[in-house]
Amino acid sequence: MGTNLKKDAWMRFITIGVIAIAVVAPFILYNLYLLNVLSLMLIFIIFASAWNLLAYSGQGSLGHAAFFGIGAYASTLIAVKSGISPYVTIFLGAAVAAFVGVLIGLTCVRLKEWFLAMVTFGFAIIVQTITVSILTPVTGGWDGIASPRLLSPDIMGYQLIEYYSILIITIASIVFIWYIMKSRIGLAFSAIRENELEARAAGVDPVRYRLLAFALSAYIAGIAGALEIHHIGYITPEIFGVDLSFWPITYVIFGGLGTLAGPIVGTIVLTIIWDGLKMFNLTFGRYIIVGVLLILVIIFLPKGLVDLPDRLQRWWKGRKQKYAAPAPVKE
């Protein structure tokens, strides 16, 4: 019990520390390129956290880019057709993603983890195909369409305002997920993940709560997708790509599956590594290095980087005990 409390405190410390750094970062590293990297990193923290929430309920997804993209396209089309501010349409687009998520959940929520994951993978491919074929008159096909920016470039300092807007939405998303994890809903998710039969015996309906997890995860992923597209100002069907489905999984496993801080830590560390390697003109080499690092983390830190402080603490205690002077023998 004491260990869990200490771990929760450590997670909160990491989360609060990261938020504090994010608040002051633009003033320390003010550079348009770095500001863009920070903004995209925050967006992918939301996306990774959305996938992690689904995994927290014992479900897997290999096609979460579908909800990421649906939220983006829905928000863009609503903003273009209605003239409503993207600050409003990102949440409307996310609601569309959640609705689609519920429909997918209704058809396959009874499936086990990786069977469900394969269904979502196939769904992402189907959505991309429909976007570039049937919906071409609306979506522009592979050429894509322009998406309204969060803020007009005519506004002085719009990049900084946009960054803090994304940061506020990221913080709100993390707080919301934290609330869900600590609430009765989160306890139900955890119970279903650990033992479905015992959860049923305790009065928890697995189908109902898995469907809820799917809807919440799709909604948050939709917010992330809409934010990215309104930040970039253009959208193409590449948003449904396989790589965008696998990045949140990589971030979460690297940082710590099932923890609040895991997606945050994983996204930040891998973003720094990814963009750092870009400075050395490594293209395909970056994938190899990230792949090797992921394998090493899975082997030596199966609970992710968030478990590193505990591992180091245990190692240090063991080292101290090993080299501690033996107690004097009483005669």
QUIGIQUI-V631523 format. One record per backbone hydrogen bond with DSSP energy under -0.5 kcal/mol. NH is the residue of the N-H (numbers start at 0). CO is the residue of the C=O. If there is no record, write none. Layout:
BEGIN
NH,CO  NH,CO
END
This chain:
BEGIN
4,0  5,1  6,2  7,3  8,4  9,5  10,6  11,7  12,8  13,9  14,10  15,11  16,12  17,13  18,14  19,15  20,16  21,17  22,18  23,19  24,20  25,21  26,23  27,23  27,24  28,24  34,30  35,31  36,32  37,33  38,34  39,35  40,36  41,37  42,38  43,39  44,40  45,41  46,42  47,43  48,44  49,45  50,46  51,47  52,48  53,49  54,50  55,51  56,52  56,53  57,54  58,53  59,112  61,116  65,62  66,63  67,63  68,64  69,65  70,66  71,67  72,68  73,69  74,70  75,71  76,72  77,73  78,74  79,75  80,76  81,77  82,78  83,77  87,84  88,84  89,85  90,87  91,87  92,88  93,89  94,90  95,91  96,92  97,93  98,94  99,95  100,96  101,97  102,98  103,99  104,100  105,101  106,102  107,103  108,104  110,107  114,111  115,111  116,112  117,113  118,114  119,115  120,116  121,117  122,118  123,119  124,120  125,121  126,122  127,123  128,124  129,125  130,126  131,127  132,128  132,129  134,129  135,132  137,134  138,134  139,135  140,130  142,139  143,140  144,234  146,232  149,229  154,151  157,154  160,156  161,157  162,158  163,159  164,160  165,161  166,162  167,163  168,164  169,165  170,166  171,167  172,168  173,169  174,170  175,171  176,172  177,173  178,174  179,175  180,176  181,177  182,178  182,179  185,179  186,182  187,183  188,184  189,185  190,186  191,187  192,188  193,189  194,190  198,194  199,195  200,196  201,197  202,199  203,198  205,203  208,204  209,205  210,206  211,207  212,208  213,209  214,210  215,211  216,212  217,213  218,214  219,215  220,216  221,217  222,218  223,219  224,220  225,221  226,222  227,223  228,224  229,225  230,226  231,227  232,228  233,228  234,144  236,140  238,235  239,236  240,237  243,240  244,240  244,241  245,241  246,242  247,243  248,244  249,245  250,246  251,247  252,248  253,249  254,250  255,251  258,255  262,258  263,259  264,260  265,261  266,262  267,263  268,264  269,265  270,266  271,267  272,268  273,269  274,270  275,271  276,272  277,273  278,274  278,275  279,276  280,277  281,276  282,280  285,282  286,282  286,283  287,283  288,284  289,285  290,286  291,287  292,288  293,289  294,290  295,291  296,292  297,293  298,294  299,295  300,296  303,300  304,253  305,254  306,303  307,304  310,306  311,307  312,308  313,309  314,310  315,311  316,312  317,313  318,314  319,315  320,316  321,317  322,318  323,319
END
